Amino acid sequence: MSSFGEAREVIRSAVAARAFPAASVEVGSRNTVLWRHAFGALTYDSDAPSTSLDTIFDLASLTKVICTATLAMRAIDEGLLRLEDRVADWISDWFRADRAAVTIRDLLAHSSGLTAYLPYFRDMTGRAEFQAAIADSPLEYAPRTRALYSDLGFILLAFILEDARARATAGWAGATHPASSLASQFRRLAVYLTDEPLTFNPSRSWRDRIAPTEHDPWRGRTLVGEVHDENAWALGGAAGHAGLFGTAGAVGAFARAALHTIAGHGVLAKPDTMRAFITRTDVPGSSRALGWDTMLPTSSCGTRMSPTAIGHTGFAGTSLWIDWERDLYVVLLTNRVHPTRDNLAIRAIRPRFHDAVVAALG
């Protein structure tokens, strides 16, 4: 087995250079964990606990693929949703003519016309206010003419997934059934995938194991076990675009399930459904698949992965890349936003780390 010496040194040096205080990595294949290691300490304080393999990180936008895209695949397999369903058929506020033809597929492909982000948390809380505001927000471009990575589209996807599951629940009368909430749907999947923490709104009893994120001026505190993304916080901590917390081992378990599914075993979804979700769309100029991003030599996965590799990053300093042709996954979790999101050093570190991992495997 490779020692991953170069990859180890990339992360060790990054911690020393204060790119992030804590990091946890896992590299593996469909059936085997090849390497896992924890680096640094949870904060820069001299008495901070050391990072361990049990450290829990805010996964940020990894939520989009681990939770939302996966639940969408399963809903499609069960006949609760179709990729070509119009958003207007599910979201009553989505009625303007310029967006009438936008579909579930467009939301997943980040090609709906919605802008990337708006700070709704400043004035709004809860689904009703968010849904009305997103549905009424001006489109930034004509749908399907380009792709623009959008948190707003995945917030809507979660609402649709909740309603799709609620409609399948006996006695549904238009309100979200407790078992159909995004968090409940994902909890049932997570316990099937792993015994390690992988959840929204982690228990306070885990606080000592959770890597702090930013000292948030809006909330007036350093965030520990509380979702960093402000819009997800205003939605109660569980949203389609952010909110999951987990260990590197938990994300690795999800990655192994994805590799098994792509290889033909229906773990996360029907294999044909997953292959459709990981195929790059025909949206002009886009590297996006459905939920997932795909490999470009300029992306965070470096230059050595297969052109068909899929992955995603998270704003808090997380990433997952899956090179299914090589039967390889790479998890990198950090809290690079501690103590401030202004630290962008991870951008140069991610590709170097992934290139070193692939090189170590020959």
N, C-alpha and C positions, 0 to 999 in steps of 0.2 A: 504493500500500500504506500502511496506517495506520502511524504512528510508535509507537503504543502508549505514548504519553508518560505518561498517567496511571497505567497499569499498571506501567510502569517505575519511576515515582516511588514507588508503593506498596511495591515490593520494596526499592528503594534506601533509603527511609526506615526500613523494617523492619530492614535490616542495620545502619543507623546507630544504631537504638534497641536493638540487641543482641537482637532476637527470634531471630536465627540468624546465625551467621557467614558461611555460604555458601548460595548459591541458584543454581539453573540452571532456566531456563524454556524451553519450546517451545510454540508455538501453530501450528496448521496445519489443513488440510483433507484430504480423502481423497487428493488428488494433489499437494499443495503445502505446504511449510513456509513460514508467513507471518512468523514472528518467532522468533528464539532469542537468548538473552542469558544471560551469567553475571554474578553479582554477588558482591561481598565476597571473603573469603579463607577458607581451609579451617578456620582456628581464629582465636581472638582474639589470638594471639601477634603481636607487632609484626613478626616476620620470616616470618610464615606465607605460603605460596604463595597467589597469587591464584586464585580459582575460575576455571575455564575450561569451555568446552563439552565438554572431555574428562574433566571431573571425574566420578568414579563415586560414587554415593550408595547407602547402605543403603535399599532400597525398602520394607522392612518389610511391612505388610499389603497393599501392591500385589501381593505374591506371590499373594494369594488369587484375584485376577482374572486377572493376566497368566499365571500358571502353572496353579493348581489348577482353577479354573473352566474354563479353556481346554482343559486336558487332559481334563477330564470331558466337555466337548462332543465332543471327538474320539473318546473311548472310546465314547460313546453312538452316534456316527455309524458306528463300526466294528462295532457290535453287541456290544461287550465288557461294557457296562453298560446298565442302564435306569434312568430316574429313579425308577421305582416299585419298584425292587429294595429289599428290606428290608435294613437294616444288619446284622441278625442272620444273613442269608444269606452275608455276607462276613466279619464279625468274630465269631469263635467266642466271645469273652468277653461279647458283647452278648446276654445271655440273660434278663435280668430281665423280669418280666411288664409292668412299667410302660412299657417302651420297645420291646416286641416289634413294634409296628406302624410304628416310625420308618423312614423311607426315605432313599435318597440325596437325593431332592428336599428333604426336611426339613433335612438337613445343609447343603445349598447355600443354603436360605432362612433359615438361622439360626433354625429353629422346631422343633428336635429335643427341646427341654427341657433341653439341656445348659447349664451355667452358662458365664459369659463366659471365665473364666480361673482356673487354679489353678497355684501355683508348683511344679510337679512337679520342676523342675530341681534343687531343693534336695536331693532324695533319690534321683532316678532318672536313668538314661540309657538311650537306645536304644528301639527300637520295642516290644519285648515288654513292658517295664515300663510305658511310656506307654499302650499299648493296653489292658492289663489295668486300669490305674488309671482311665482315662477311661470305659471300658465299665462299670465298677463304681461310678462316682461318682453320688451322688444327683441326680436330675433337679430342676431349680429350678422347673419348671412343667409342666403337662400338654402333651405334644407337640401342635403346630399350633394352640394356643389363643392364642399370641402369638409375637413374635420377640425374641430376645435375642442380640445379636452375640456369636459364640462362636469363639474360637480353637480350642477343643477339637474342635468338629465338623469343622473343616478339617484338623486333624491326622489325624483318622480318615479323612477323604476321601483324603488322600495315601496312607495305607496301603491303602485299597481300590483306588485307581488302580494302585498297584504290583502288587497281586495280580491285578487284571483283566488287566494287560498280561502278567504272568508266565503266567497260564493260557493265553494265546494263543501262548506260546513253546513250541516243541517240547521235549518231555522235562521239562516242569514237574512237580516232585514236592513242591510245598508250600512251597518256599523261594523267596525273592525272587531272580529272575534278574538278573544285573548290568545287562542292557540294559533291565530293567523298572523300575529305581529311579526315583524322582521326578526326580532330577537328570539322569539319562540321558534320560528321556523329554523333559524340557524342553530339554535341550541340542539335541536333534534339531530341535525346533521353532524355537529361538532362532536357529540358524545359517541357517535358511530366511528369517527375518524381517529380520535386521539383521547388519551387520558390526561394529557397536559392542558393547562389553561388556554382556552381559545374562546373568547366570549366578549360580549358587550358589557359595559358597566361592571368591571371586576369587583369582587368582594373586598370590602375594607380589610378583611383579615389577611389579604395578600399584599397589603400596602408596603411592607418591608421588602418585598420581592420586586416591586415595580420601579422601573427606571423613570425618574422624573423627567418631564419635558420642560416647557418654557415657564419662566416667571411671567404670568399673563397680566398685563396692566389692566385689561378689561375686567377680569375677575378679581384682581388684586391679590393673587397668590401664586405660588409655584404649584404646578399641576402634577399630581401623583395619583394615578389611577382614575383620572378624570380626563375625558377626551380632549385633546389639544384643539381640534378643529371647532371653531366657535359655532358654526351653523349646526354641526352635529350635536354640540352641547345644548343648543336651544331646542333641538328636537328630542331631548331626553337622553342623549348619549348613544342612541342606536339609530343610525341612518344608512342610506344606501351608498353613500360615498365615503364614510369614515365612521370610526367608533370601535372597531375590534381591537382587542388586546390579546397578546399571546406570546409564547416562548418561541425560540428558534426551532425547538423540537416539534412544537405544534404546527408551525408553518411547514416544516419538513414533512410531517405526516400528511398534510394536505397535498404537498407536491408529489409525494409517492402515489397518493390516490389519483392525482391527475395523470401521472405517467401510466398507471395501470389502465385508466380509462382510455387514454389515447391508444394504448396497445391492444385494446379490444375487450377489456373487462369492465362491465358497467358499474363502476364504484360511485363516481360522482354523478353520472348521467349515462344515457345510451352513448356508446362510442361514436356513432355517427353524429350525434348532437354535439358532442365535445369537439369533434374534428371540424364541424361547421363553425363553432365559436372561435377556434384558434386559427382560422384561415383569414388572411389579410383581405379586407374588403376592397371593392372596386371604387371607393370614394376617391376622387382625384387628389393626388398628392399625399395620401394618408398611409401611415404605417400601421394603422389600427386594425385589429380583428374585432370580435364582439366582446367587449369588456377588456380583453387583453391588448397589449402592445406587442409588436413583432420586432425582430432584430434588425437594427441598422448599425453599420460600423461606427456611427456617431453616438449611439445610445449608451445607456448606463451599463449594459452587459459587455462592453468592450468589443473587440474586433474578431475574436476567435470562435465565437459560438456559431452554430449552423444558421443559415439564412432563415430557417423555419422556427427558430427558437422564439418562445413567447415569454413575456414577463410583465412586471409592473413595479413601480416605485411608490413610496409613501413620503409625504412631506416631512414627517417627523424624523426621517432618516432610515427608512426601511426599504427593502427590495426583495423580490423573488424572481428568479429567472429559471426557466425550464427548457433545456435543450433536449427535446424528446428523441431526436435522431441519434444523439449520443447516449440516451438513457441517463441523463444528468440533470440534477437540480442544484441551485445555489441560493441559500438564504443568507441575507445580511441584514441584521437588525441593529440599529443604533438609536441613540437619543440626541441626534446632532442639533436639535433645537434647544438644548439645555446649555446655558441659561437663556439664550436668545435665538430666534429664528434667523437672525442676520448672519449667522455663520454658514457660509456656502461651500466650505472646503470639501465637503463630501462629493461634490460634482466631479472633481478630478480623481478622487479615490476610487469610486465605484468601478469605472472601466479598468483601472489598473488591477484591482482586486480580481475581477472576473477573468481578465486575461491571464493572471497568474494561476488561478484555479485550473483553467482549461489547459494551460501549458504543463502544469504538474501532472495532469492525466495523460499527457502525450497525444 
